């Protein structure tokens, strides 16, 4: 009897110990670290190629900071410029030799520098040149392979020593008459829509003007005629099939002598064409102080006396030194700030921008290539993002970087370790702060949220097999910066 009681007592002790261990294990499990979010696991397990493929397939919102004349890839420009059936019947020539036709002492900083190779002009302008000048040019269709490759590289930053001087002072001058052909520019817009559709972008606000453009015979289009070319092109079946909504911003080069008068004209022009023009942008090198923001305050106040609200998206903070340009630009009535790199040095304005009313258009690729940051560790983007200042990624002059929207997303995730909520907030913000009408905006937002949810569910279920689009090539920027190379031209 004593032995049986001993066994019974031992069993009770073992049962108590097991219960205690089980309870302790349950408590420890309850306190254990929860499993990582699927996106964090994916980032940890993926190489750069897999991350890039994921971000290419990711649904995106809009590109709000998009210079149309800087958005064309070299191959696009060449294909359009050499196809008269598509470009409106224009023939183009480019400068391949320098024969010093003006002798010495020419104004190389004016409208007609004689030492600039690969300046492209249309046939009507070529006909007006002297025989000496004509001998410096060659039809684009007749370039040999060396000249063609050099022409391609002349309008993109292809060399390590090229930066903002090459970009601001050479690229635009070389494009020359190409950007004054509204038919060709409308084609560039549609090509952007097609390319953006493949990487999940659904909205573009392209910066382009309708004034100062030329017919093939050199006579001017009226602004209304030029704008109708864009309307008609966007209404065509292939443009509609992209699923990308496109709107335009009118651009003021703010350091020009008569910029105030130009602003008055374009304000009224945009007001009369609100179906396609949704805002005004102010551009131009910020280190040229003739375009300082408050120069335009009295003009805008006068215009707002009589004309209903026109949204403003203004370049500000794209400069090396600390200043108050972002604050002054908000005083002008800006709804969005382009770049905002030096906003980080203005804490009072940073506090103001945390109220969700103003968005900063972040251009990561541009800011590095144009030397506004020397490395991404210096970029203020993550500080803005994580202190509640609305931000969205944009491509700026992507053709001249040979990059795309996915490159911007890749830089953001790779350099700043974005979480999933942070990542998808970028597309959300780009649409919330778009200048498009509310009905269209709400439709774009609903579509974006649905696409994001479907993408997330499909990826969790099938992984990379769920991707419907994959990159066909990598551009020069992503290839050089991150060794993701697959070098064929677009």
Buried (B, 14 or more C-beta within 10 A) or exposed (E): EEEEEEEEEEEEEEEEEEEEEEEEEEEEEEEEEEEEEEBEEBBEEBEEEBBBBBBBBBBBBBBBBBBBBBBBBBBBBBBBBBEBEBBBEBBBBBBBEEEEBBEEEBEEEEEEBBEBBBBBBBBBBBEEBEEEBBEBBBEBEEBEEEBBBBBBBBBBBBEEEBBBEBBBEBBBBBBBBBBBBBBBBBBBBBBBBBBBBBBBBBBBBBBBBBBEBBBBEBEEBEBEEBBBBBEEBBEEEEBEEBEBBBBBBBBBBBBEEEBBEBBBBBBBBBBEBEEBBBBBBBBBBBEEEEBBBEBBEEBBEEBEEEBEEBBBBBBBBBBEEEBBBBBBBBEBBBBBBBBBBBBBBBEEBBEBBEEEEBBBBBBBBBBBBBEBBEEBEEBBBBBBBEEEBBBBBBBBBBBBBBBBBBBBBBBBBBBBEBBBEBBBBBBBBBBBBBBBEEEBBEBBBEBBBEBBEEBBEBBEEEEEEBBEEEBEBBBBBBBBBBEBEEEEBB
